[in-house]
């Protein structure tokens, strides 16, 4: 009986170590609302990086029209003068 209890305990500890830790899913995905204060700003590399960090994005694309959905990608749209007009996550 004792060996069975030890085996179950070891198996549970091993399974817990293999299970990925889950944080709040909303904190893991891009949220363009957190970077909306950059709308109207001139797009520089620094602003691009700051917007990515503020939105919690992994990647940033500027002005292309991506067809695939990536919840951790920030899309920055600018006008012809490189002033940010829109921020979206997808």
Biotite code that builds the C-alpha atoms (Angstrom):
import biotite.structure as struc

atoms = struc.array([
    struc.Atom([0.000, 0.000, 0.000], chain_id="A", res_id=1, res_name="UNK", atom_name="CA", element="C"),
    struc.Atom([2.820, 2.385, 0.882], chain_id="A", res_id=2, res_name="UNK", atom_name="CA", element="C"),
    struc.Atom([4.553, 1.787, -2.468], chain_id="A", res_id=3, res_name="UNK", atom_name="CA", element="C"),
    struc.Atom([1.305, 2.543, -4.292], chain_id="A", res_id=4, res_name="UNK", atom_name="CA", element="C"),
    struc.Atom([0.885, 5.818, -2.393], chain_id="A", res_id=5, res_name="UNK", atom_name="CA", element="C"),
    struc.Atom([4.462, 6.834, -3.185], chain_id="A", res_id=6, res_name="UNK", atom_name="CA", element="C"),
    struc.Atom([3.988, 5.934, -6.853], chain_id="A", res_id=7, res_name="UNK", atom_name="CA", element="C"),
    struc.Atom([0.807, 8.012, -7.085], chain_id="A", res_id=8, res_name="UNK", atom_name="CA", element="C"),
    struc.Atom([2.496, 10.929, -5.320], chain_id="A", res_id=9, res_name="UNK", atom_name="CA", element="C"),
    struc.Atom([5.506, 10.829, -7.667], chain_id="A", res_id=10, res_name="UNK", atom_name="CA", element="C"),
    struc.Atom([3.256, 10.548, -10.731], chain_id="A", res_id=11, res_name="UNK", atom_name="CA", element="C"),
    struc.Atom([1.215, 13.561, -9.602], chain_id="A", res_id=12, res_name="UNK", atom_name="CA", element="C"),
    struc.Atom([4.336, 15.639, -8.995], chain_id="A", res_id=13, res_name="UNK", atom_name="CA", element="C"),
    struc.Atom([5.638, 14.720, -12.445], chain_id="A", res_id=14, res_name="UNK", atom_name="CA", element="C"),
    struc.Atom([2.284, 15.603, -14.073], chain_id="A", res_id=15, res_name="UNK", atom_name="CA", element="C"),
    struc.Atom([2.187, 18.966, -12.310], chain_id="A", res_id=16, res_name="UNK", atom_name="CA", element="C"),
    struc.Atom([5.638, 19.817, -13.666], chain_id="A", res_id=17, res_name="UNK", atom_name="CA", element="C"),
    struc.Atom([4.541, 18.994, -17.205], chain_id="A", res_id=18, res_name="UNK", atom_name="CA", element="C"),
    struc.Atom([1.404, 21.109, -17.033], chain_id="A", res_id=19, res_name="UNK", atom_name="CA", element="C"),
    struc.Atom([2.084, 24.611, -18.414], chain_id="A", res_id=20, res_name="UNK", atom_name="CA", element="C"),
    struc.Atom([1.366, 27.450, -16.044], chain_id="A", res_id=21, res_name="UNK", atom_name="CA", element="C"),
    struc.Atom([-1.622, 29.490, -17.136], chain_id="A", res_id=22, res_name="UNK", atom_name="CA", element="C"),
    struc.Atom([-1.769, 33.171, -16.484], chain_id="A", res_id=23, res_name="UNK", atom_name="CA", element="C"),
    struc.Atom([-4.801, 35.294, -17.145], chain_id="A", res_id=24, res_name="UNK", atom_name="CA", element="C"),
    struc.Atom([-5.408, 34.811, -20.880], chain_id="A", res_id=25, res_name="UNK", atom_name="CA", element="C"),
    struc.Atom([-6.313, 38.460, -21.375], chain_id="A", res_id=26, res_name="UNK", atom_name="CA", element="C"),
    struc.Atom([-2.820, 39.445, -20.245], chain_id="A", res_id=27, res_name="UNK", atom_name="CA", element="C"),
    struc.Atom([-1.287, 37.140, -22.851], chain_id="A", res_id=28, res_name="UNK", atom_name="CA", element="C"),
    struc.Atom([-3.087, 38.618, -25.835], chain_id="A", res_id=29, res_name="UNK", atom_name="CA", element="C"),
    struc.Atom([-2.598, 41.889, -27.613], chain_id="A", res_id=30, res_name="UNK", atom_name="CA", element="C"),
    struc.Atom([-4.977, 44.681, -26.562], chain_id="A", res_id=31, res_name="UNK", atom_name="CA", element="C"),
    struc.Atom([-4.833, 47.729, -28.834], chain_id="A", res_id=32, res_name="UNK", atom_name="CA", element="C"),
    struc.Atom([-6.865, 49.824, -26.374], chain_id="A", res_id=33, res_name="UNK", atom_name="CA", element="C"),
    struc.Atom([-3.864, 49.892, -24.036], chain_id="A", res_id=34, res_name="UNK", atom_name="CA", element="C"),
    struc.Atom([-1.837, 51.663, -26.770], chain_id="A", res_id=35, res_name="UNK", atom_name="CA", element="C"),
    struc.Atom([-4.536, 54.012, -28.115], chain_id="A", res_id=36, res_name="UNK", atom_name="CA", element="C"),
    struc.Atom([-2.693, 57.054, -26.725], chain_id="A", res_id=37, res_name="UNK", atom_name="CA", element="C"),
    struc.Atom([-0.226, 56.603, -29.621], chain_id="A", res_id=38, res_name="UNK", atom_name="CA", element="C"),
    struc.Atom([-2.899, 57.512, -32.181], chain_id="A", res_id=39, res_name="UNK", atom_name="CA", element="C"),
    struc.Atom([-1.866, 60.854, -33.639], chain_id="A", res_id=40, res_name="UNK", atom_name="CA", element="C"),
    struc.Atom([1.817, 60.275, -32.882], chain_id="A", res_id=41, res_name="UNK", atom_name="CA", element="C"),
    struc.Atom([4.484, 60.250, -35.574], chain_id="A", res_id=42, res_name="UNK", atom_name="CA", element="C"),
    struc.Atom([5.649, 56.665, -36.132], chain_id="A", res_id=43, res_name="UNK", atom_name="CA", element="C"),
    struc.Atom([9.284, 56.127, -35.193], chain_id="A", res_id=44, res_name="UNK", atom_name="CA", element="C"),
    struc.Atom([11.063, 52.931, -34.187], chain_id="A", res_id=45, res_name="UNK", atom_name="CA", element="C"),
    struc.Atom([10.798, 54.041, -30.573], chain_id="A", res_id=46, res_name="UNK", atom_name="CA", element="C"),
    struc.Atom([7.045, 54.704, -30.807], chain_id="A", res_id=47, res_name="UNK", atom_name="CA", element="C"),
    struc.Atom([6.559, 51.376, -32.575], chain_id="A", res_id=48, res_name="UNK", atom_name="CA", element="C"),
    struc.Atom([8.356, 49.553, -29.746], chain_id="A", res_id=49, res_name="UNK", atom_name="CA", element="C"),
    struc.Atom([6.493, 51.466, -27.043], chain_id="A", res_id=50, res_name="UNK", atom_name="CA", element="C"),
    struc.Atom([3.126, 50.726, -28.703], chain_id="A", res_id=51, res_name="UNK", atom_name="CA", element="C"),
    struc.Atom([3.997, 47.019, -28.958], chain_id="A", res_id=52, res_name="UNK", atom_name="CA", element="C"),
    struc.Atom([4.906, 46.873, -25.276], chain_id="A", res_id=53, res_name="UNK", atom_name="CA", element="C"),
    struc.Atom([1.849, 48.884, -24.205], chain_id="A", res_id=54, res_name="UNK", atom_name="CA", element="C"),
    struc.Atom([-0.478, 46.618, -26.199], chain_id="A", res_id=55, res_name="UNK", atom_name="CA", element="C"),
    struc.Atom([1.225, 43.452, -25.001], chain_id="A", res_id=56, res_name="UNK", atom_name="CA", element="C"),
    struc.Atom([1.906, 42.329, -28.568], chain_id="A", res_id=57, res_name="UNK", atom_name="CA", element="C"),
    struc.Atom([4.579, 39.918, -29.682], chain_id="A", res_id=58, res_name="UNK", atom_name="CA", element="C"),
    struc.Atom([4.827, 41.311, -33.236], chain_id="A", res_id=59, res_name="UNK", atom_name="CA", element="C"),
    struc.Atom([4.048, 44.578, -34.989], chain_id="A", res_id=60, res_name="UNK", atom_name="CA", element="C"),
    struc.Atom([3.157, 45.153, -38.615], chain_id="A", res_id=61, res_name="UNK", atom_name="CA", element="C"),
    struc.Atom([2.782, 48.583, -40.180], chain_id="A", res_id=62, res_name="UNK", atom_name="CA", element="C"),
    struc.Atom([0.269, 49.231, -42.971], chain_id="A", res_id=63, res_name="UNK", atom_name="CA", element="C"),
    struc.Atom([0.134, 45.769, -44.586], chain_id="A", res_id=64, res_name="UNK", atom_name="CA", element="C"),
    struc.Atom([-3.098, 43.847, -44.897], chain_id="A", res_id=65, res_name="UNK", atom_name="CA", element="C"),
    struc.Atom([-2.416, 40.507, -43.220], chain_id="A", res_id=66, res_name="UNK", atom_name="CA", element="C"),
    struc.Atom([-4.914, 37.790, -44.057], chain_id="A", res_id=67, res_name="UNK", atom_name="CA", element="C"),
    struc.Atom([-4.240, 35.465, -41.145], chain_id="A", res_id=68, res_name="UNK", atom_name="CA", element="C"),
    struc.Atom([-5.330, 35.946, -37.542], chain_id="A", res_id=69, res_name="UNK", atom_name="CA", element="C"),
    struc.Atom([-2.640, 36.303, -34.877], chain_id="A", res_id=70, res_name="UNK", atom_name="CA", element="C"),
    struc.Atom([-4.034, 37.420, -31.514], chain_id="A", res_id=71, res_name="UNK", atom_name="CA", element="C"),
    struc.Atom([-0.613, 38.677, -30.402], chain_id="A", res_id=72, res_name="UNK", atom_name="CA", element="C"),
    struc.Atom([0.102, 40.912, -33.401], chain_id="A", res_id=73, res_name="UNK", atom_name="CA", element="C"),
    struc.Atom([-0.383, 44.685, -33.294], chain_id="A", res_id=74, res_name="UNK", atom_name="CA", element="C"),
    struc.Atom([-1.246, 46.301, -36.618], chain_id="A", res_id=75, res_name="UNK", atom_name="CA", element="C"),
    struc.Atom([-0.375, 49.987, -36.876], chain_id="A", res_id=76, res_name="UNK", atom_name="CA", element="C"),
    struc.Atom([-1.981, 51.979, -39.667], chain_id="A", res_id=77, res_name="UNK", atom_name="CA", element="C"),
    struc.Atom([-0.533, 55.360, -40.613], chain_id="A", res_id=78, res_name="UNK", atom_name="CA", element="C"),
    struc.Atom([-1.347, 58.127, -43.043], chain_id="A", res_id=79, res_name="UNK", atom_name="CA", element="C"),
    struc.Atom([1.091, 59.197, -45.761], chain_id="A", res_id=80, res_name="UNK", atom_name="CA", element="C"),
    struc.Atom([2.977, 61.371, -43.246], chain_id="A", res_id=81, res_name="UNK", atom_name="CA", element="C"),
    struc.Atom([3.539, 58.353, -40.935], chain_id="A", res_id=82, res_name="UNK", atom_name="CA", element="C"),
    struc.Atom([1.117, 59.649, -38.321], chain_id="A", res_id=83, res_name="UNK", atom_name="CA", element="C"),
    struc.Atom([-0.618, 56.748, -36.558], chain_id="A", res_id=84, res_name="UNK", atom_name="CA", element="C"),
    struc.Atom([-4.316, 56.692, -37.426], chain_id="A", res_id=85, res_name="UNK", atom_name="CA", element="C"),
    struc.Atom([-5.357, 53.244, -36.191], chain_id="A", res_id=86, res_name="UNK", atom_name="CA", element="C"),
    struc.Atom([-4.215, 50.425, -33.904], chain_id="A", res_id=87, res_name="UNK", atom_name="CA", element="C"),
    struc.Atom([-5.648, 46.901, -34.034], chain_id="A", res_id=88, res_name="UNK", atom_name="CA", element="C"),
    struc.Atom([-4.720, 43.495, -32.754], chain_id="A", res_id=89, res_name="UNK", atom_name="CA", element="C"),
    struc.Atom([-5.054, 40.528, -35.109], chain_id="A", res_id=90, res_name="UNK", atom_name="CA", element="C"),
])
